Amino acid sequence: MRLENGVQAAACALLLVGLGLGGCASIVRGTTQKLSVNTVPQGADCVLRRDGEVIGRAAPTPAEVKISKSRKAIEITCERPGFEPTVAVVDSKFEAMTVGNIIAGGLVGVAIDAGTGAMNKYEPTVTIPLKQPGGAPTPLPDTRGKHRRPKGSPTS
């Protein structure tokens, strides 16, 4: 009988630990992150919006902004004298740490990460080429994929 109680106690303890660890990405990666915003040329005033709501400002660029994570994209509008206002979009991506919830936290952990935004992340660095008068974007230096295409520019 003692063995059964010990097994029951161990199972109960494992369940409590599993529930306590629910939301692995929330615990390990957090619900916020830093986003480094740069423009070419530098010195712009950039406003970050999600669903039309201002969530941060990078001024002057380059600057780092602490943002909350979400599954929704961030729209960054940058302005600098002598250049047209330029808008870029940074999409949210799936945070791989969330997969750990299947093992450690189950559906409870996934629900926590989904609710807090922790199951998402953004590229840590965004470089935005400002549009010159007439609409041509400023040529970018070789950043090896660390920039986003300005909203409305042709894809190639």
N, C-alpha and C positions, 0 to 999 in steps of 0.2 A: 504494500500500500504506500509506503514511503517513496518508492521509486516513481509511482504514478504522480504523487504530489510534486516531486522534484521535476519531472518532465513537464507537468502542467505549469509550474512556476517558470521554468526555462522558456517554454513556448510563450507564456504571457510576457515575460521580459523582452523576448525577441520582437513580439508584436509592438510593444511600447516603444522600443528603440526604433523600429521601422517607421512608426508613426511620427516619432520625434525627428527622424532624419528626412521626413517627407519634405519635398521642396529642395532637392540637392542643389540645383542651380541657384535658387534663392539664397541658400546658405553659402555656397562656395564662390559663386560669381557675383552675387548681389543683384539688386534691382535697379541700380544706376551704373553708368559708365562714363568715361571721359571721351569726348569727341574733339579731335584736333582739327580746326578749320583753317585752311590757308587759301589765299587767292593769288592769282598771277595777273597783274602785279599785286604785291602785298599792300596793306594799309586800308583795306576796305572795312566797311561796317556791315556785318552780316547778322540777320535775324533768323532764328530757327523756329519753325512752326510745325505743329502736328495737328491735323484737323482744324487748321485756322487759328489755333491757340498758340501764343508765343510761349516757347519752352526754354529759350535761351538766347544769348547774344554774344557774338564774337567780334569785338571791336577794340582796337584795330587788329586786322589779321597780320600775322598768324596768331591764333589764340586757342585756348583749350576751354571747353564748356562741359560741365557735368550735366548729364541728361538722364531722365528716367527711361528705362527700357520699355518697349512696346512692340506689338506686331505691326504697327502702322508706320508708314514712311515718314521721313522728316523732309520738309521743304525748306531750303536755305535760300534766302534772298539777300544778295550782296550789292552794296552801292559804294561807289567811289567817284569823286569829282573827275570829270573827263571821260567817264565810261557809262555805258547804259546799265540800268539795273539788270542783274543776272540772277536767274533762279536755277538751282540745282536740286535734285531729289536724291536722298539717301534711303535706300530700301532696308527694311529690317530683315534679318536672317535668323534661322533656327539656331539656338544654342545647343551644341552637341551634349553638354553636361546633362540636359534634360533626360537623355536616354538612361542615365543612371537611376532615375526615379523608377523605372520599370523593375529594376533589381532591388533597390533599397526602399523606396517609398511607395511604390505601386501607384495606383490611380490618385491617391491622396496627394502624393508628391507632385505628380503631373498637374493636378488641379491647382496646387499652391503656386507652382511656377507659372502656369497660364494666367492666373489671377493677378500675380504681381508683375508680370512682364518679363520675369527672369528667364523664360524659355526663349527669349529673343536677344539679338545683339545687333549692333551697327558696326560697319567698318570703323576702325579707330582713327583713321586719318582721311580727310577729304580735301582735295585741292580743286579749286574752282577757277577756270579761266574767265576773267571778266570780259564782257563784250565791248569792243571798241565802237565808237560812233559809226553807225552804218550796219551794225549787227555782227561783224566778224569777231569770233572769239580770239582772245590773245593766245598766241602759240604757247603750249605747255612745254616745260622742260621734261626730260625723260624721267617719269616718276614710277615707272613699272607698275601701272595699273592702280595707283593710289589716288586717282581722281575720278570724278563722276562727270558724265556728259551733261552739259547744261541742258535744262529742260527746253524742248523745242528745237534743239539743233539736230541736223540730219545724222543718221547712223551710218557708219561705214564699215 
